[in-house]
């Protein structure tokens, strides 16, 4: 189930990323970074806290997806790179 969470996060990341970059605003990128962090980490912690087998897998997958997207893209895909705000 972790693969479902990772795939779900990457799909959500692509959609939010295209919307934020199409607005061409630093504020939109900041809001998108917050939404992606809440979706990846917040929803992942909530799902992992439910302590059901499927929710643990999906929750961990969301958090792993956020971490992988941050590391592999040097923060560009999750809004962590400060160069995006200048």
N, C-alpha and C positions, 0 to 999 in steps of 0.2 A: 504494500500500500504506500510505501514511501515514494515509489516511483510515480504514483498518481499525484502525490503532493508536489513533487518536483516539477512534473509536467504542468500541473495546474498553475504553479507559481510562475513558470516561464511564460505560459500563455497569457496570464494576467499582466505580467511585466511588459510584454510586447505591446499589448493593447494600451496600457497606461503610458508607456514610453512614447508611442506614436501620438497620442493625444497631447501629452505635455510638450513634445518637441514641435508639434504643429502650431502651438500657441506662441512660440518664440518669446517666452517671457521667463525671467529668472524666478518670479513668484510661482509660475505654473510648475516649474521644475522642482521647486522647494515643496510645493503641495504634493506633487507626485511622489517625491522621495518619502514624505511622511506617510502617504497612503500605502506605498510599497512596504515600508517598514512595519506599519500596523498590520497589513495583510500577511506579511511573511512571518514576523516574529510574534505579534499579538495573537493572531488567529492560530498560529502553530502552538503557542503555549496554552491557549484555551482548549484546543482539540486534544493536546497531550494530557491536559489536566482531567479530561473526561474519563481516562483510564479504561477505555474500551479498546480492543485490539485494532479495529479499523481506524479509530480516531487517533490513536497513538502513531500509527504509520503515516497517516495523512498529515498530522501535525508536525512530526519530525521531518517529513518530506518538504513541507512549506518552509521550515527553518533552514533546512539544508539547501533548498533552492535559492533562498535569499542570500545565504552565505556564498554559494557557488557563483551566483550572478555578480556579487560584489567583488569576489576575488578574481574571477576570470576576466571581467571587463574593467578592472582597476577602478571600480566605482561608477563608471559611466551609466550602466544599466540600472543602478539603484539610487542614483543621485548623490552618492557619497563623495564624488570627486569635486573638489573646490573649483577646479577650472571651468566647470559648467556654469558658475554663477557670475562670471566676469564678462 
